[in-house]
Amino acid sequence: MMGAQQSSRRVTIDNEEPNNVIKLSEKVVERLKGSIVKEDVSPARTSVKQPAPVFVDQNSYEKTQRPSDNEIRAQYEEVIKQNNQYWENKVKSLMENHFKIDDIYDSEYKKALKDVEENFPRSPIKNPTVPCQDKKQVVLECYQKNKGQPLLCAREVQDFSNCMCNTRVKLQADGKLT
């Protein structure tokens, strides 16, 4: 299985040109770029083409091979800046949509509240006095007299509760309480 593995070769070129230019063929340039092109070799073609030489300046070739650290940093900073701008716009858009939805909910709430107030008006209490005040006072006095023993005031609490129930029933019967 010869040829299955690629081996790397090191070639040393003595440059006799005064302006640091090395002459390379197109195949060598393609190999250096990493795109090895396999030619279609058929038995009918026996003539070999001699490719035209390509002139490559060593300094420009080295510069195009790998960008500098500053260039890479600048590219990353640009990508980060674009990413930040994208997310700022996204958050701004979401907040605007949120405020629009909030305004819609607010107006719908106010509309429903107005509808309820119009359809179910509050009737003022016709008898503004608080009922069963005397029974309430008796319960409070019993609690103060029997501190720590609230069950001793059960009869007074029951009287107060009965008074409140009777008052509510009477107000409902009179139409003063709905």
N, C-alpha and C positions, 0 to 999 in steps of 0.2 A: 504494500500500500504506500507507494511513494507518492509524494505530492499531497497527501492528506493534511499534513501540517504545514503551516506557513512558517518560514524561518525569517528572521530579520537579518538584514545584511547592513553593514556599515561601509559607506563609500566615502573616501576622502578625495576631494577635488582640489587640485592645485589651480588656483585662479590666477591666470596671467593677464587678465584684462585690467587695464588701469582704472576703470570706473566701477569696480566691484559688481560686474554683471556676469551671471553664469547662464550659459545657453542650455535650455532643457527642451526635450521633445514633448509633444502633447501627451504621449503615453505616460511619461514620467510625472508630468503635472497632474494627470488624472489619478495616478497611483498615490501621489502625495496628498491629494484631496480625499482619497479614500474611495474613489469610485472606479474600481478596476472594471474596464469594459472588455468583455470577451469578444474577440472578433470571430466572425463566421468564416471558418476555414473549410473550404470545400476542395475536392480533388481537381475540379475544373480550373480553379484559380491557382496559378503557380507563380504569378508575378508578385513581388513584394514591393509595397509602397514605402517609400521613404518619407516619414512625416516631416513637415516643415518645423524647424527649430523655433522654440518659444523663448523669449528673453525675459527673465525674471530678476528683478533687483532684490538682493538679499535682504536689505533693510526693510523694504515694503513687504516682503514675504513674511518676515518675522513679526512684523506689526499686525498683519492680517491673521496670523495663526491664533493668537491668544490676546483677548482684550486685557488692558491693564486693570489693576485692582480698583483704581479710581473710577474707571469706566463701568466696571461691574457694580460697584457701590452706587454710582449714579443711576444705573438701570434699575437696581433694586429699590432705590429711593423713589424713582418715578413710578414703579409698579405699586409700591406702598401708598404713594400719594394718590394714585388713581383708585386704589382699593378703598382708601379712607373717604375719598370724594363719593364713590359709589354708595358706601354705607351711610354716609351723612345724608345723601339724597334720599336713600331708602327710608331712613328713620324720619326725615322731614315729611316725606310723602305719607307714611303711616300715621304720623301725628296729625297731619292735616285731615286725613280720612277719619281719624278718631274724633277730632273736633267737629267735623261735619255730622257724624253720627250722633255725637253728644247733643248738638244743637237740635237735631231732629227729635231725639228722645225728649229733650227739654220742652220743645214746643208741643209734642204729643201729650206730655204729662200735664202741661198747663191747660191744654184743650180739654182733656178728660176731667181735670179738676173743676174747670168752669162748667162743664156739662153736669157734673154731680151736684155742684152748688145750685145750678138752675133747676134741676129736676128734683132735688131733695133739699129744700130750704130748711134751715134750722129755725125751729120755733122757740121763742124766748120762754124761759120758765115763768109761769104765771104766778107762782107762789114762791118768791125768792127766800123765804125763811127756811132755816134748816130744821127738819123735824126731829123729834125725840131728844132734844137737848137735855131735858131733865134726867132721862134714863142714862144718857151718856155720862153725865156728871156723877151719878150714883155709881156707875161701873168704875170710873177713875178714882173715886174716893175709896172704894172697896180694895182696889189694887194697891193704893198707897197704905191703907191700914193693914193689909195682909201681904206684906212684901215677902217674896220667896214662897208663897202658898197661893198661887192664882186659882187653884181649883175651889177654894172657899168662896170665890166670886161667881160661881157657875150660874146661880139663880139670877143675879143682876145682869149677867151677860145674856142669858136667855130672855129676860124681860126686854132688854134693849133690842135684841134681834127680832122679837115678836112685834115690837113697836114699829121698827123699820119695814117689816113685811106688810103690816096692816096699812101703813102710810102709802106704800107703793101701790098696793091693791086699790086703795081709795083714789089715788091720783089717776090710775089707769081707768077706773070706772068713770071718773069725771071728765076724761079726755084731756087731762093736763099732762099726761105722760104717755109717750108712744112706745 
